[in-house]
């Protein structure tokens, strides 16, 4: 805040006149129309934290499924010469790795949504950037056999 603005506020308070002060370049009187800062967009901490909690519950469900997957592996060891047992072990390892990645991604997204709800003034560009980072970090691999081309 400039010193001259501070002097105006003090003078107005001394003379008991209403003063208008602008914080962070926001308009002093928003009027009846949409806010110049938000453009009429409304948001709430509750909505963002609820979204974060829902993503967190997905993580819980994935963890439960992963536990069941691990429990179903009990007693299955490597049987020399048994190709189906070896294939089953490979599939298990693949799905375990994938489920762990999904769980981690849910945790990262939950943290991001909670943070956006806490800050509330994070720009759309900043949020998109953070989500893009998550998309790059947790990008799915191509399907076995490659992608179908022109089909």
N, C-alpha and C positions, 0 to 999 in steps of 0.2 A: 504494500500500500504506500502510495506517495505521501510525503510529509504534508503537502498542501491539502490533500484529502483529509488527513488526520486533523489538521488545524480546522477544517470546515466542520468536521464532526464535533470537535470540542466546542467550537463557537455555537453550533446549533444546539448542543446540549446545555450550554450556559444560558442561551436565550430561550430555552424550552421550545425550540422549533423541531419538527420532525426532520430526521435526517435519512438520507438514502445512502447505503453503502453497498458496494459491489464486491463480492467475494469471487475470486478466480474468474473474473470476467463474465460472471452470470448476470443477467439483467436484474436491476433493482426491483422492478415491478413486473412480474410475469404476465399480468393482465388476465383476460378471460380466455385467450387462445392457447394453443399448445406451447409448451416451454421451448424457448430458443435453444436450450441445452439438449433436451431429450427429443424434441420434435414430436411430442405427444406420446412417445413410447412409455408404457408403464411396466415396471418390473418390481419384483419383491424378493427379499431374501428367502422367504418361505418357499417360493416356487423353485428357486435354484437349489436350495438345500434338500427339498423333496426329490428333485430330479437326481441329485447326488446320492441320496439314500436309496432310491430305486436301483440305481446302477450298482450300489454297494450290495443290495440284496441279490442281484444277479451274480455277483462275486461269491456270495455265500452258497448259492445253488450250484455254481460250478465247482466249488470246493467240496461240497457234499457228493456230487457226481464223481469227482476225482477220487475221493475216499472209497466210494463203492467200487470204482474201477480197480483201485489198488487191492481192495479186499478180495475181489474176484480172481486176482492173480495168485493168491495164497495156494501153495502146493504145486503150482505149475513151474516146474524146473525145466532146464534144458535136457531134452532126451536125445542122446546122440543118434543121428540117423533119422529122426522124425521131422520131416520137413514142415508139417502143419504146426508143430509146437514151435519151431523156429520162426515161422511166419507170424504166428499169434503173438510171440514175444516182440517182434518188430512192430506189429500193429499197435500193441499196448504202449510201447515206448513212444511211438509217434503221437498217439492220442494223448498220452500223459503230457508230453511237451506242449502240445497245442492247448490243452485245457489249462495248463499253468500259465501260458502266455495270455489266454483270454482272461483269466483271473487277474493277472497283473495289469492288463489293459483296463479292466473295469475299475481297479483300484486307482489307477492314474487318472481316469476320467472322473471318478467320484471326487478326487482331490481337487481337480480343476473346477468342477461345477460348484463345489463348496466354496472355493476361493472366489469365484465370480459372484456368488451370492453374498459373500462377505464384503467385497469391494463395491459392487453394484455400479460403479462407474467405469469399469473396464470397457474399452472400446470394442466394437464388433471386430475390428481388424486384429486386435490383440487376442481375442478369443479364437478367431479363425486360425491365427498363427499357431496357437497352442494346440488346437485340435489337429492341425496339419502335422505338427511334430509327432503327436501320438500316432497318426495314420502312417507316418514314415517309419516310426520305431516298431510298430506292430503290424506291418504289412504282411498280408497272407502270401504264402508261397503258391506257385503255380500248381495246378492239379497234376497228379501222376499222369504221364502220357502227353503232357503239354496242353496248350490251348487249342481248341478247334478253330481252324482258320477258314472263313468263308462258308461256314455251314449254318 
